[in-house]
Amino acid sequence: MNNTQRIYTSQFWMLCTSSLLFFASFNMIIPKLPAYLTSLGGAEYKGLIISLFTLTAMISRPFSGKIADKVGRIPTMLIGISVCVLISLLYPLLATVTGFLLLRLVHGFSTGFSPTGATAYLSDIIPFTRRGEAMGILGTAGTVGMAAGLAVGPSIANDFGLDVMFYCSSAMAVLSIVVLSGIKETLKVKQGFSANVFKIHKRDLFEPKVLVPCLVMLLATYAYGAVFTVVPDLCLHVGIQNEGLPFVFLTIFSLSVRLIAGRASDKYGRRKVVIVSTLLVAISMLVLAFSVSPLLVIIAISLYGLAQGMTSPTLLAWATDLSDEKHRGRGIASLYIFMELGIGIGALISGFVYANNADNFFVTFLTCSLLALTAFLYLIFLKTPRSPKALHDLTEPVTEPI
């Protein structure tokens, strides 16, 4: 109990609260965006709803990583949250297909900055022997925010209209900034904003030390993009009228395993946990490919929720372990780049393959399964050092005291 109190300070819990509000902000509008885009005359651009968002998130990662390492963790988070405040206010004003797609493009900068700063901040205040667990808690906060947003957003839109939903999204981001204002900066050597901060060199684009978790993230998150792009239509096809229902199950099962997976990765090793999670992704997507009833869809999405809840905190902890202290932001940003690359490609290609044709559900999700299986086999045959000190795999339990 003393260890827990010493590690998880008020600063940590405020970080989690701010993250919860941030994720609620941009997720609360997602379920209504496909129908909203269709109403604007852009039904054929559904695949761009997620992919445009992740494109700018990915492009911004080298900048957010450098700013987190040079200027500070908190300024990095503030940039991302401020984007949510502004863009959510603009959705009702730019009610055209072009305007919508432009806003989705800019909105992606929010997740390009805030999670990078938050993860770097957490790594500053939590020892690596508890980092998987802490990543699980922070991820749980984000998932709760996502779930709350996905549940509340459509209700607000149905009862009060889409404009009110967008304004509530902006207000949620404002609350996130308010909470964040009570957190103290952890970067010891800081510099102010300058033109040099925005000059990106080759070394800022990618941290080679985190290559392994990055490749796994890329292969595993393709399914995420496909799920959020195609599953709403699959729901209607099999008779689930509330297309947000499967995402409730996804969230519940993701939450149920995050803390367990984080602690398991601290005790047994990052790779072992991700081996299990990538296999679960492959199985869940295979079940989804064969889903012809509401029950099968719910089972598949629930399995995928377990896999997602295991994968995210473990890979984040793994990338943080591998990064140098002075370039932690760069290492985390690199992982997020591959995450967004996987999600964006998954959303874009799955939207293209599906092409609003129910006959293509099978090949859409079979592709997801095969890519996840590739990640599983890669980890199985991967050879990495067994030294806990090297932290390349953490295949041996780390037992030093906190």
C-alpha positions as CSV (number, residue, x, y, z in Angstrom):
1,M,0.0,0.0,0.0
2,N,2.8,2.4,0.8
3,N,4.5,1.6,-2.5
4,T,1.2,2.3,-4.3
5,Q,0.6,5.6,-2.5
6,R,4.2,6.7,-3.3
7,I,4.1,5.8,-7.0
8,Y,0.5,6.9,-7.8
9,T,0.5,10.5,-6.7
10,S,-2.1,13.2,-7.2
11,Q,-0.2,14.2,-10.3
12,F,-0.7,10.8,-11.8
13,W,-4.4,10.7,-11.1
14,M,-4.9,14.2,-12.6
15,L,-3.1,13.1,-15.7
16,C,-5.5,10.2,-15.9
17,T,-8.5,12.4,-15.4
18,S,-7.3,14.9,-18.1
19,S,-6.8,11.9,-20.5
20,L,-10.3,10.6,-19.7
21,L,-11.8,13.9,-20.7
22,F,-9.7,14.3,-23.8
23,F,-10.6,10.9,-25.1
24,A,-14.3,11.5,-24.4
25,S,-14.1,14.8,-26.3
26,F,-13.1,13.4,-29.7
27,N,-14.8,10.0,-29.4
28,M,-18.2,11.3,-28.6
29,I,-18.7,12.4,-32.2
30,I,-17.4,9.3,-34.0
31,P,-20.6,7.2,-34.1
32,K,-22.6,9.9,-35.8
33,L,-19.9,10.9,-38.3
34,P,-20.7,8.3,-41.0
35,A,-24.3,9.2,-41.1
36,Y,-23.4,12.9,-40.9
37,L,-21.0,12.6,-43.8
38,T,-23.7,10.7,-45.8
39,S,-26.2,13.5,-45.1
40,L,-23.7,16.0,-46.6
41,G,-23.5,13.8,-49.8
42,G,-20.2,12.1,-49.0
43,A,-21.2,8.5,-48.4
44,E,-18.4,7.2,-50.6
45,Y,-15.8,8.9,-48.4
46,K,-16.6,6.9,-45.2
47,G,-13.2,5.3,-45.2
48,L,-11.6,8.8,-44.9
49,I,-13.3,9.6,-41.6
50,I,-10.7,7.6,-39.6
51,S,-7.9,7.6,-42.1
52,L,-7.6,11.4,-42.5
53,F,-7.7,11.8,-38.7
54,T,-4.9,9.3,-38.3
55,L,-2.9,10.7,-41.2
56,T,-2.3,14.1,-39.5
57,A,-1.9,12.4,-36.1
58,M,1.0,10.3,-37.7
59,I,2.5,13.3,-39.4
60,S,2.5,15.4,-36.2
61,R,4.3,12.7,-34.1
62,P,7.9,13.7,-34.9
63,F,7.0,17.3,-33.9
64,S,5.2,16.2,-30.7
65,G,8.0,13.9,-29.8
66,K,10.6,16.7,-30.2
67,I,8.5,19.2,-28.4
68,A,7.9,16.8,-25.5
69,D,11.7,16.2,-25.2
70,K,12.7,19.9,-25.7
71,V,9.9,22.2,-24.5
72,G,8.0,20.0,-22.1
73,R,5.4,17.3,-21.6
74,I,2.6,19.6,-20.6
75,P,2.9,22.0,-23.6
76,T,2.7,19.0,-25.8
77,M,-0.5,17.8,-24.2
78,L,-2.0,21.4,-24.3
79,I,-1.5,21.7,-28.1
80,G,-3.4,18.5,-28.7
81,I,-6.3,19.3,-26.4
82,S,-6.6,22.8,-27.8
83,V,-7.1,21.4,-31.3
84,C,-10.1,19.4,-30.0
85,V,-11.6,22.6,-28.5
86,L,-11.3,24.5,-31.7
87,I,-12.2,21.9,-34.3
88,S,-15.3,20.7,-32.5
89,L,-16.6,24.2,-32.6
90,L,-16.0,24.4,-36.4
91,Y,-17.9,21.2,-37.4
92,P,-21.3,23.0,-37.4
93,L,-19.9,25.9,-39.4
94,L,-18.2,24.0,-42.2
95,A,-21.1,21.8,-43.1
96,T,-19.9,20.6,-46.6
97,V,-18.1,17.4,-47.6
98,T,-14.9,19.3,-48.3
99,G,-15.2,21.3,-45.1
100,F,-15.9,18.1,-43.1
101,L,-12.9,16.2,-44.6
102,L,-10.6,19.2,-43.9
103,L,-11.7,19.4,-40.3
104,R,-11.1,15.6,-39.9
105,L,-7.6,16.2,-41.3
106,V,-6.8,18.9,-38.8
107,H,-8.6,17.2,-35.9
108,G,-6.0,14.4,-36.1
109,F,-3.3,16.8,-34.7
110,S,-5.1,16.4,-31.3
111,T,-4.1,12.7,-30.9
112,G,-0.8,13.4,-32.5
113,F,0.2,15.6,-29.5
114,S,-1.7,14.9,-26.3
115,P,-1.1,11.1,-25.9
116,T,2.6,11.6,-26.7
117,G,3.0,14.1,-23.9
118,A,0.9,12.1,-21.5
119,T,2.9,8.9,-22.1
120,A,6.2,10.7,-21.7
121,Y,5.0,12.3,-18.5
122,L,4.0,9.0,-17.1
123,S,7.4,7.5,-17.9
124,D,9.0,10.3,-15.9
125,I,7.1,9.6,-12.7
126,I,6.7,5.8,-12.8
127,P,9.6,3.3,-12.4
128,F,9.9,0.8,-15.2
129,T,9.1,-2.1,-12.8
130,R,5.6,-0.7,-12.5
131,R,5.3,0.9,-15.9
132,G,3.2,-1.7,-17.5
133,E,0.7,-1.5,-14.7
134,A,0.7,2.4,-14.9
135,M,0.2,2.3,-18.6
136,G,-2.7,0.0,-18.0
137,I,-4.3,2.5,-15.6
138,L,-3.7,5.5,-17.9
139,G,-5.1,3.4,-20.8
140,T,-8.1,2.5,-18.7
141,A,-8.8,6.2,-18.1
142,G,-8.6,6.8,-21.8
143,T,-10.8,3.8,-22.5
144,V,-13.4,5.0,-20.0
145,G,-13.4,8.4,-21.7
146,M,-13.8,6.8,-25.1
147,A,-16.7,4.6,-23.8
148,A,-18.4,7.5,-22.2
149,G,-18.0,9.6,-25.4
150,L,-19.3,6.8,-27.6
151,A,-22.3,6.3,-25.4
152,V,-23.2,9.9,-24.6
153,G,-22.4,11.5,-27.9
154,P,-25.2,9.8,-30.0
155,S,-27.7,10.4,-27.2
156,I,-26.9,14.1,-27.2
157,A,-27.2,14.2,-30.9
158,N,-30.5,12.3,-31.0
159,D,-32.1,14.5,-28.2
160,F,-30.6,17.9,-28.9
161,G,-29.1,17.8,-32.4
162,L,-25.6,17.3,-34.0
163,D,-24.5,20.9,-33.3
164,V,-25.0,20.5,-29.5
165,M,-23.0,17.3,-29.7
166,F,-20.1,19.1,-31.3
167,Y,-20.3,21.9,-28.7
168,C,-20.3,19.4,-25.9
169,S,-17.2,17.7,-27.4
170,S,-15.5,21.1,-27.3
171,A,-16.6,21.7,-23.7
172,M,-15.2,18.3,-22.7
173,A,-11.8,19.3,-24.1
174,V,-11.9,22.6,-22.2
175,L,-12.4,20.6,-18.9
176,S,-9.4,18.5,-19.8
177,I,-7.3,21.6,-20.0
178,V,-8.6,22.8,-16.7
179,V,-7.5,19.6,-15.0
180,L,-4.1,19.6,-16.8
181,S,-3.4,23.1,-15.4
182,G,-2.9,21.6,-12.0
183,I,-0.1,19.3,-13.1
184,K,3.6,20.2,-12.7
185,E,6.1,19.8,-15.5
186,T,8.5,16.9,-15.2
187,L,11.0,17.7,-18.0
188,K,14.2,18.8,-16.1
189,V,16.0,20.7,-18.9
190,K,13.6,22.8,-20.9
191,Q,13.8,25.3,-23.7
192,G,11.2,27.7,-25.0
193,F,9.3,27.5,-28.3
194,S,11.5,28.5,-31.2
195,A,11.8,27.8,-34.9
196,N,14.4,25.2,-34.1
197,V,11.9,23.1,-32.3
198,F,9.9,22.8,-35.5
199,K,12.9,21.8,-37.6
200,I,12.7,18.0,-38.0
201,H,15.8,16.1,-38.8
202,K,16.1,12.5,-39.9
203,R,16.9,11.4,-36.4
204,D,13.6,12.9,-35.2
205,L,11.5,10.9,-37.5
206,F,12.1,7.5,-35.9
207,E,13.8,5.9,-32.9
208,P,15.4,2.7,-34.2
209,K,15.5,1.2,-30.7
210,V,11.7,0.7,-30.7
211,L,11.5,-1.0,-34.1
212,V,10.1,-4.3,-32.7
213,P,7.1,-2.9,-30.9
214,C,6.5,-0.5,-33.8
215,L,6.2,-3.4,-36.3
216,V,3.9,-5.3,-34.1
217,M,1.8,-2.2,-33.5
218,L,1.5,-1.6,-37.3
219,L,0.3,-5.1,-38.0
220,A,-2.1,-5.3,-35.0
221,T,-3.8,-1.9,-35.4
222,Y,-4.8,-2.5,-39.0
223,A,-7.8,-4.3,-37.5
224,Y,-8.7,-1.2,-35.4
225,G,-9.1,0.9,-38.5
226,A,-11.2,-1.8,-40.2
227,V,-13.4,-2.3,-37.1
228,F,-14.4,1.4,-36.7
229,T,-14.9,1.8,-40.4
230,V,-16.9,-1.3,-41.4
231,V,-18.4,-2.8,-38.2
232,P,-21.2,-0.2,-38.1
233,D,-22.4,-1.4,-41.5
234,L,-21.9,-5.0,-40.5
235,C,-24.2,-4.4,-37.5
236,L,-27.0,-3.2,-39.6
237,H,-26.5,-6.1,-42.0
238,V,-26.9,-8.8,-39.3
239,G,-29.8,-7.0,-37.6
240,I,-28.1,-4.9,-34.8
241,Q,-30.0,-1.6,-35.1
242,N,-27.8,0.2,-32.6
243,E,-24.5,0.3,-34.3
244,G,-22.8,1.6,-31.2
245,L,-23.7,-1.6,-29.2
246,P,-20.7,-3.7,-30.2
247,F,-18.4,-0.8,-29.3
248,V,-19.8,-0.9,-25.7
249,F,-18.7,-4.6,-25.5
250,L,-15.4,-3.7,-27.0
251,T,-14.8,-1.1,-24.3
252,I,-16.0,-3.3,-21.4
253,F,-13.7,-6.2,-22.4
254,S,-10.8,-3.9,-23.1
255,L,-11.2,-2.3,-19.6
256,S,-11.5,-5.7,-17.9
257,V,-8.0,-6.8,-19.0
258,R,-5.9,-3.6,-19.1
259,L,-4.6,-3.7,-15.5
260,I,-4.1,-7.4,-15.6
261,A,-2.2,-7.3,-18.8
262,G,0.0,-4.4,-17.6
263,R,0.9,-6.2,-14.4
264,A,1.6,-9.4,-16.3
265,S,4.0,-7.6,-18.7
266,D,5.8,-6.2,-15.7
267,K,6.1,-9.6,-14.2
268,Y,6.5,-12.0,-17.1
269,G,7.7,-9.8,-20.0
270,R,6.3,-7.5,-22.6
271,R,6.7,-10.0,-25.5
272,K,4.9,-12.9,-23.9
273,V,1.8,-10.7,-23.3
274,V,1.8,-9.3,-26.8
275,I,2.1,-12.9,-28.3
276,V,-1.2,-13.7,-26.6
277,S,-2.8,-10.5,-27.6
278,T,-1.9,-10.7,-31.3
279,L,-3.2,-14.2,-31.4
280,L,-6.5,-13.0,-29.9
281,V,-6.7,-10.2,-32.6
282,A,-6.3,-12.9,-35.3
283,I,-9.0,-15.1,-33.8
284,S,-11.4,-12.3,-33.2
285,M,-11.1,-11.0,-36.8
286,L,-11.6,-14.5,-38.1
287,V,-14.8,-14.9,-36.1
288,L,-15.9,-11.4,-37.4
289,A,-15.3,-12.6,-41.0
290,F,-17.7,-15.5,-40.5
291,S,-20.3,-13.4,-38.5
292,V,-23.8,-13.8,-39.9
293,S,-25.7,-13.1,-36.6
294,P,-25.7,-10.5,-33.9
295,L,-24.3,-13.0,-31.4
296,L,-21.2,-13.8,-33.5
297,V,-20.5,-10.1,-34.0
298,I,-20.7,-9.4,-30.2
299,I,-18.5,-12.4,-29.5
300,A,-15.9,-11.3,-32.1
301,I,-15.9,-7.7,-30.9
302,S,-15.6,-8.8,-27.2
303,L,-12.5,-11.0,-28.1
304,Y,-11.1,-8.0,-30.0
305,G,-11.7,-5.8,-26.9
306,L,-9.6,-8.2,-24.8
307,A,-6.8,-8.2,-27.4
308,Q,-6.8,-4.4,-27.7
309,G,-6.8,-4.0,-23.9
310,M,-3.7,-6.2,-23.7
311,T,-1.8,-4.8,-26.7
312,S,-1.9,-1.1,-26.1
313,P,-0.4,-0.7,-22.6
314,T,2.1,-3.5,-23.1
315,L,3.5,-2.0,-26.4
316,L,3.6,1.5,-24.8
317,A,5.6,0.2,-21.8
318,W,7.9,-1.8,-24.1
319,A,8.7,1.2,-26.3
320,T,9.3,3.3,-23.2
321,D,11.6,0.7,-21.8
322,L,13.7,0.7,-25.0
323,S,14.0,4.5,-25.3
324,D,16.8,6.6,-24.0
325,E,15.8,8.9,-21.2
326,K,16.7,12.0,-23.2
327,H,14.7,10.8,-26.3
328,R,11.7,9.2,-24.6
329,G,9.3,11.5,-26.5
330,R,10.9,10.4,-29.8
331,G,10.5,6.7,-28.9
332,I,6.9,7.1,-27.9
333,A,6.1,9.2,-30.9
334,S,7.7,6.5,-33.1
335,L,5.3,3.9,-31.7
336,Y,2.3,6.2,-32.2
337,I,3.4,6.8,-35.8
338,F,3.2,3.1,-36.5
339,M,-0.1,2.9,-34.6
340,E,-1.7,5.6,-36.7
341,L,-0.2,4.2,-39.8
342,G,-1.8,0.9,-39.1
343,I,-5.2,2.4,-38.2
344,G,-5.1,4.7,-41.2
345,I,-4.2,2.0,-43.7
346,G,-6.7,-0.3,-42.1
347,A,-9.5,2.2,-42.4
348,L,-8.6,3.2,-45.9
349,I,-8.1,-0.2,-47.4
350,S,-11.0,-1.8,-45.5
351,G,-13.3,0.9,-46.7
352,F,-12.1,0.3,-50.3
353,V,-12.3,-3.5,-50.1
354,Y,-15.7,-3.4,-48.4
355,A,-17.0,-0.8,-51.0
356,N,-20.5,-0.8,-49.4
357,N,-21.0,-4.4,-50.5
358,A,-22.0,-7.0,-47.9
359,D,-20.4,-9.7,-49.9
360,N,-17.0,-8.2,-49.0
361,F,-17.3,-8.4,-45.2
362,F,-15.5,-11.8,-45.3
363,V,-12.3,-10.7,-47.1
364,T,-12.2,-7.4,-45.2
365,F,-11.9,-9.0,-41.8
366,L,-9.9,-12.1,-43.1
367,T,-7.2,-9.6,-44.1
368,C,-7.2,-8.2,-40.6
369,S,-6.8,-11.7,-39.2
370,L,-3.9,-12.6,-41.4
371,L,-2.0,-9.4,-40.6
372,A,-2.4,-10.0,-36.9
373,L,-1.3,-13.6,-37.3
374,T,1.9,-12.3,-39.1
375,A,2.6,-10.2,-35.9
376,F,2.1,-13.3,-33.8
377,L,4.5,-15.4,-35.8
378,Y,7.1,-12.5,-35.9
379,L,7.1,-12.4,-32.1
380,I,7.2,-16.2,-31.8
381,F,10.4,-16.4,-33.8
382,L,11.9,-13.1,-32.6
383,K,15.3,-13.4,-30.9
384,T,16.0,-10.8,-28.3
385,P,18.4,-10.4,-25.3
386,R,17.2,-12.0,-22.1
387,S,18.8,-9.4,-19.8
388,P,16.3,-7.4,-17.8
389,K,18.8,-4.6,-17.7
390,A,18.8,-4.4,-21.5
391,L,15.0,-4.2,-21.3
392,H,14.7,-5.3,-24.9
393,D,12.3,-8.0,-24.1
394,L,11.9,-8.3,-20.4
395,T,11.5,-12.1,-20.9
396,E,12.8,-12.6,-17.3
397,P,10.8,-11.1,-14.4
398,V,12.3,-7.9,-12.9
399,T,12.6,-8.3,-9.2
400,E,14.6,-5.3,-8.0
401,P,12.7,-3.3,-5.2
402,I,10.9,0.0,-6.0
